[in-house]
Amino acid sequence: MSAEYQVNGAVAVITLANPPVNGLGLATRTAAVAGIRQALADEAIKAIVITGAGKAFSGGADIKEFNSPKALTEPTLHTLINVVEQSTKPVVAAIHSVCMGGGLELALGCNYRVAAPGAQMALPEVKLGILPGAGGTQRLPRVLGLEMALNMIVSGTPVASEKLAGTALFDEVIAPGADLLAAAVAFATKVADVRPLPKVRERKVDYPNHEAFLQFSRNTVKSMSGPFPAPLKCVDAVAAAVTMKFDEGLKYERDLFMQLVQSPVSKALRHAFFAERVASKVPDVPSDTPVRAIASAAIVGAGTMGGGIAMNFANAGIPVILLETKQEALDKGLATIRKNYENTVKKGKLTQEKAEQRIALVSGTLAYADIAQVDIVIEAVFEELGVKETVFKQLDAVMKPGAILASNTSTLDLDKIAAFTQRPQDVIGTHFFSPANVMKLLEIVRGKETGKDVLATALALSKKLKKTGVVSGVCDGFIGNRMIEQYSRQAGFLLEEGCLPEQVDKAVEKFGFAMGPFRMGDLAGNDIGWAIRKRRYVEKPEVTYSKTADLLCELNRYGQKTGAGWYDYKAGDRKAYPSEQVNAMIIQHSADIGVARRKISDQEIVERLVYALVNEGARILEEGIALRASDIDMVYLTGYGFPLFRGGPMFYADAVGLPNVLDTIAGYAKDRHGEAWTPAPLLVKLAGEGKGFNS
């Protein structure tokens, strides 16, 4: 059973028991309803307490049942709440730790609520592109008031129970350290004979001039929610708690919920939600694989990337040593870290005390011997194989047995790097994304000899560093950069054929990308791409690129760091200003190579850039470089600014329909540089079978 029934005197205690967060799946709902009916049938029972086992009251709906028939099988969550609400004996919710979504909606259906301090209360459905669908939008305003309830529902942000003490949500918040179950049973005994039984549904929402407040809320939410429809629908549903009778409001909430759950945005957000959770699962690495302890770390290289990586460890409370070859570079790296923390303090996002604690965890050295005893060392030096070889041979010579040797390489062959050591089983790729202390993605590259325990440790570490870890196999560029190269190639061809940087960037940003390819190049540094292309010209002479990016770099326009890239920049101003010099260079280059410039639509720009990602993603999937299509989507959602509301490139292709994607690609294959549009065999196969990448 996933809900346990016990008797404590004249009180029946029903304990939800569906780890890890007591999700309200079918078995749990069935057992809970059976428990309530058992208590109602027993004359000796005078009251009922519902609580949760382990570390949660309930985290809400069981995510394993999303989009499955079980979610709609009786007893549904609505039925469970109705059984609780119609009980002829008082029902007390004993809330602790986590009470979210359907869990909070269940608690609101109870007659009374007793809470432990520190319990996280939330209706987070908006983050999945939906709204609370089991009465949350109708009951929460009746206990918290219109304004507070609306803020919680529209934001989905958890609020600690003690901050809600004194509201009608709780009848009692117990003292820290007190026994919650004992307090709830005592409370239930005290109210066992009180009649009539209080019901949240019978309370009224009083708010003076609610029309003006709701209109203000709609205007505010509309201006901030962009392409996401759920926040505005949340306002509409909460408004019904004021303007409609309870049962009418409940029906209206359900209608809005059904509209949202079918929306493309909600489907994309739910896809991303599940994709993030499955990314850490590797088929041949069981969840009980032993992991190595990571209590200390070192970073080789104190530049922008190395310093950012070091901050991740300090933020997680792990001491970290920065290793540099020259004192000047080390001092600069440590000073930058301090400045970054001080800026965070100035923005009010960190206290001075915590900043100092984190700064104190970062030290520096010029000697490899000083890092010999750390548990993991991450190399973050220049992206050149010869440089990596020097570093890894030194690390192999000095690091203690069992230390993990990681490389932050973004494109190079990890197996070659591992071969520079006598311990390839300890070598792994940990590709952080810039700025490393901000970006969520951590591409974890598994070499052919990387130990399973090392991979499991890296995945566990990614969670400790609050990163989304995605596993990649070894290939040039791994998942993210291998795909972005095809995207960038198409962006370059578009310039030759008729576009200017601003048009390409604006079209892609309108589609939803955080930043277009040329603004992104200026931010990352155009010299990085130049170095990669120079290597490609030698290794893959058959692959064509636009020469515009090389011409740009020959003008020393490397991006924001030089104050000039695809765009012009002003001192202290990160805004990109179109450059007459660059635009003239692009137009002249088209003439030099004999290409007649033409008008190009935004639709063509978006299709060529996004489908270039999709086609290469299909190859990566087919080769087994990525374990699953959703892993590719997570890479792009968390590392490359792909629009969250579109679910990632592979999910977006599924939504468009793979036959439609394939037809469009076939059209571009007939045009200039058609060789870049050879369709991936997996794309052809799935389109023919009527399947999707995420089927």
Secondary structure in CASP SS format (residue, H / E / C, confidence):
PFRMAT SS
TARGET T0000
AUTHOR 0000-0000-0000
METHOD secondary structure of the structure
MODEL  1
M C 1.00
S C 1.00
A E 1.00
E E 1.00
Y E 1.00
Q E 1.00
V E 1.00
N E 1.00
G C 1.00
A C 1.00
V E 1.00
A E 1.00
V E 1.00
I E 1.00
T E 1.00
L E 1.00
A C 1.00
N C 1.00
P C 1.00
P C 1.00
V C 1.00
N C 1.00
G C 1.00
L C 1.00
G C 1.00
L H 1.00
A H 1.00
T H 1.00
R H 1.00
T H 1.00
A H 1.00
A H 1.00
V H 1.00
A H 1.00
G H 1.00
I H 1.00
R H 1.00
Q H 1.00
A H 1.00
L H 1.00
A H 1.00
D C 1.00
E C 1.00
A C 1.00
I C 1.00
K C 1.00
A E 1.00
I E 1.00
V E 1.00
I E 1.00
T E 1.00
G E 1.00
A C 1.00
G C 1.00
K C 1.00
A C 1.00
F C 1.00
S E 1.00
G C 1.00
G C 1.00
A C 1.00
D C 1.00
I H 1.00
K H 1.00
E H 1.00
F C 1.00
N C 1.00
S C 1.00
P H 1.00
K H 1.00
A H 1.00
L H 1.00
T C 1.00
E C 1.00
P C 1.00
T C 1.00
L H 1.00
H H 1.00
T H 1.00
L H 1.00
I H 1.00
N H 1.00
V H 1.00
V H 1.00
E H 1.00
Q C 1.00
S C 1.00
T C 1.00
K C 1.00
P C 1.00
V E 1.00
V E 1.00
A E 1.00
A E 1.00
I E 1.00
H C 1.00
S C 1.00
V E 1.00
C E 1.00
M E 1.00
G C 1.00
G H 1.00
G H 1.00
L H 1.00
E H 1.00
L H 1.00
A H 1.00
L H 1.00
G H 1.00
C C 1.00
N C 1.00
Y E 1.00
R E 1.00
V E 1.00
A E 1.00
A C 1.00
P C 1.00
G C 1.00
A C 1.00
Q E 1.00
M E 1.00
A E 1.00
L C 1.00
P H 1.00
E H 1.00
V H 1.00
K H 1.00
L H 1.00
G C 1.00
I C 1.00
L C 1.00
P C 1.00
G C 1.00
A C 1.00
G C 1.00
G H 1.00
T H 1.00
Q H 1.00
R H 1.00
L H 1.00
P H 1.00
R H 1.00
V H 1.00
L H 1.00
G C 1.00
L H 1.00
E H 1.00
M H 1.00
A H 1.00
L H 1.00
N H 1.00
M H 1.00
I H 1.00
V H 1.00
S H 1.00
G C 1.00
T C 1.00
P C 1.00
V E 1.00
A E 1.00
S H 1.00
E H 1.00
K H 1.00
L H 1.00
A C 1.00
G C 1.00
T C 1.00
A C 1.00
L C 1.00
F C 1.00
D C 1.00
E E 1.00
V E 1.00
I C 1.00
A C 1.00
P C 1.00
G C 1.00
A C 1.00
D C 1.00
L H 1.00
L H 1.00
A H 1.00
A H 1.00
A H 1.00
V H 1.00
A H 1.00
F H 1.00
A H 1.00
T H 1.00
K H 1.00
V C 1.00
A C 1.00
D C 1.00
V C 1.00
R C 1.00
P C 1.00
L C 1.00
P C 1.00
K C 1.00
V H 1.00
R H 1.00
E H 1.00
R C 1.00
K C 1.00
V C 1.00
D C 1.00
Y C 1.00
P C 1.00
N C 1.00
H H 1.00
E H 1.00
A H 1.00
F H 1.00
L H 1.00
Q H 1.00
F H 1.00
S H 1.00
R H 1.00
N H 1.00
T H 1.00
V H 1.00
K H 1.00
S H 1.00
M H 1.00
S H 1.00
G C 1.00
P C 1.00
F C 1.00
P C 1.00
A H 1.00
P H 1.00
L H 1.00
K H 1.00
C H 1.00
V H 1.00
D H 1.00
A H 1.00
V H 1.00
A H 1.00
A H 1.00
A H 1.00
V H 1.00
T H 1.00
M C 1.00
K C 1.00
F H 1.00
D H 1.00
E H 1.00
G H 1.00
L H 1.00
K H 1.00
Y H 1.00
E H 1.00
R H 1.00
D H 1.00
L H 1.00
F H 1.00
M H 1.00
Q H 1.00
L H 1.00
V H 1.00
Q C 1.00
S C 1.00
P H 1.00
V H 1.00
S H 1.00
K H 1.00
A H 1.00
L H 1.00
R H 1.00
H H 1.00
A H 1.00
F H 1.00
F H 1.00
A H 1.00
E H 1.00
R H 1.00
V H 1.00
A C 1.00
S C 1.00
K C 1.00
V E 1.00
P C 1.00
D C 1.00
V E 1.00
P C 1.00
S C 1.00
D C 1.00
T C 1.00
P C 1.00
V C 1.00
R C 1.00
A C 1.00
I C 1.00
A C 1.00
S C 1.00
A E 1.00
A E 1.00
I E 1.00
V E 1.00
G C 1.00
A C 1.00
G C 1.00
T H 1.00
M H 1.00
G H 1.00
G H 1.00
G H 1.00
I H 1.00
A H 1.00
M H 1.00
N H 1.00
F H 1.00
A H 1.00
N H 1.00
A C 1.00
G C 1.00
I C 1.00
P C 1.00
V E 1.00
I E 1.00
L E 1.00
L E 1.00
E C 1.00
T C 1.00
K C 1.00
Q H 1.00
E H 1.00
A H 1.00
L H 1.00
D H 1.00
K H 1.00
G H 1.00
L H 1.00
A H 1.00
T H 1.00
I H 1.00
R H 1.00
K H 1.00
N H 1.00
Y H 1.00
E H 1.00
N H 1.00
T H 1.00
V H 1.00
K H 1.00
K C 1.00
G C 1.00
K C 1.00
L C 1.00
T C 1.00
Q H 1.00
E H 1.00
K H 1.00
A H 1.00
E H 1.00
Q H 1.00
R H 1.00
I H 1.00
A H 1.00
L C 1.00
V E 1.00
S E 1.00
G E 1.00
T E 1.00
L C 1.00
A C 1.00
Y H 1.00
A H 1.00
D H 1.00
I H 1.00
A C 1.00
Q C 1.00
V C 1.00
D C 1.00
I E 1.00
V E 1.00
I E 1.00
E E 1.00
A C 1.00
V C 1.00
F C 1.00
E C 1.00
E C 1.00
L H 1.00
G H 1.00
V H 1.00
K H 1.00
E H 1.00
T H 1.00
V H 1.00
F H 1.00
K H 1.00
Q H 1.00
L H 1.00
D H 1.00
A H 1.00
V H 1.00
M C 1.00
K C 1.00
P C 1.00
G C 1.00
A C 1.00
I E 1.00
L E 1.00
A E 1.00
S E 1.00
N C 1.00
T C 1.00
S C 1.00
T C 1.00
L C 1.00
D C 1.00
L H 1.00
D H 1.00
K H 1.00
I H 1.00
A H 1.00
A C 1.00
F C 1.00
T C 1.00
Q C 1.00
R C 1.00
P H 1.00
Q H 1.00
D H 1.00
V E 1.00
I E 1.00
G E 1.00
T E 1.00
H E 1.00
F E 1.00
F C 1.00
S C 1.00
P C 1.00
A C 1.00
N C 1.00
V C 1.00
M C 1.00
K C 1.00
L E 1.00
L E 1.00
E E 1.00
I E 1.00
V E 1.00
R C 1.00
G C 1.00
K C 1.00
E C 1.00
T C 1.00
G C 1.00
K H 1.00
D H 1.00
V H 1.00
L H 1.00
A H 1.00
T H 1.00
A H 1.00
L H 1.00
A H 1.00
L H 1.00
S H 1.00
K H 1.00
K H 1.00
L C 1.00
K C 1.00
K C 1.00
T E 1.00
G E 1.00
V E 1.00
V E 1.00
S E 1.00
G C 1.00
V C 1.00
C C 1.00
D C 1.00
G C 1.00
F C 1.00
I C 1.00
G H 1.00
N H 1.00
R H 1.00
M H 1.00
I H 1.00
E H 1.00
Q H 1.00
Y H 1.00
S H 1.00
R H 1.00
Q H 1.00
A H 1.00
G H 1.00
F H 1.00
L H 1.00
L H 1.00
E H 1.00
E H 1.00
G C 1.00
C C 1.00
L C 1.00
P H 1.00
E H 1.00
Q H 1.00
V H 1.00
D H 1.00
K H 1.00
A H 1.00
V H 1.00
E H 1.00
K H 1.00
F H 1.00
G C 1.00
F C 1.00
A C 1.00
M C 1.00
G C 1.00
P H 1.00
F H 1.00
R H 1.00
M H 1.00
G H 1.00
D H 1.00
L H 1.00
A H 1.00
G C 1.00
N H 1.00
D H 1.00
I H 1.00
G H 1.00
W H 1.00
A H 1.00
I H 1.00
R H 1.00
K H 1.00
R H 1.00
R H 1.00
Y H 1.00
V H 1.00
E H 1.00
K C 1.00
P C 1.00
E C 1.00
V C 1.00
T C 1.00
Y C 1.00
S C 1.00
K C 1.00
T H 1.00
A H 1.00
D H 1.00
L H 1.00
L H 1.00
C H 1.00
E H 1.00
L C 1.00
N C 1.00
R C 1.00
Y C 1.00
G E 1.00
Q H 1.00
K H 1.00
T H 1.00
G C 1.00
A E 1.00
G C 1.00
W C 1.00
Y E 1.00
D E 1.00
Y E 1.00
K E 1.00
A C 1.00
G C 1.00
D E 1.00
R E 1.00
K E 1.00
A E 1.00
Y E 1.00
P E 1.00
S C 1.00
E H 1.00
Q H 1.00
V H 1.00
N H 1.00
A H 1.00
M H 1.00
I H 1.00
I H 1.00
Q H 1.00
H H 1.00
S H 1.00
A H 1.00
D H 1.00
I C 1.00
G C 1.00
V C 1.00
A C 1.00
R C 1.00
R C 1.00
K C 1.00
I C 1.00
S C 1.00
D H 1.00
Q H 1.00
E H 1.00
I H 1.00
V H 1.00
E H 1.00
R H 1.00
L H 1.00
V H 1.00
Y H 1.00
A H 1.00
L H 1.00
V H 1.00
N H 1.00
E H 1.00
G H 1.00
A H 1.00
R H 1.00
I H 1.00
L H 1.00
E H 1.00
E C 1.00
G C 1.00
I C 1.00
A E 1.00
L C 1.00
R C 1.00
A H 1.00
S H 1.00
D H 1.00
I H 1.00
D H 1.00
M H 1.00
V H 1.00
Y H 1.00
L H 1.00
T H 1.00
G H 1.00
Y C 1.00
G C 1.00
F C 1.00
P C 1.00
L H 1.00
F H 1.00
R H 1.00
G C 1.00
G C 1.00
P H 1.00
M H 1.00
F H 1.00
Y H 1.00
A H 1.00
D H 1.00
A H 1.00
V H 1.00
G C 1.00
L H 1.00
P H 1.00
N H 1.00
V H 1.00
L H 1.00
D H 1.00
T H 1.00
I H 1.00
A H 1.00
G H 1.00
Y H 1.00
A H 1.00
K C 1.00
D C 1.00
R C 1.00
H C 1.00
G H 1.00
E H 1.00
A H 1.00
W H 1.00
T C 1.00
P C 1.00
A C 1.00
P H 1.00
L H 1.00
L H 1.00
V H 1.00
K H 1.00
L H 1.00
A H 1.00
G H 1.00
E H 1.00
G C 1.00
K C 1.00
G C 1.00
F C 1.00
N C 1.00
S C 1.00
END
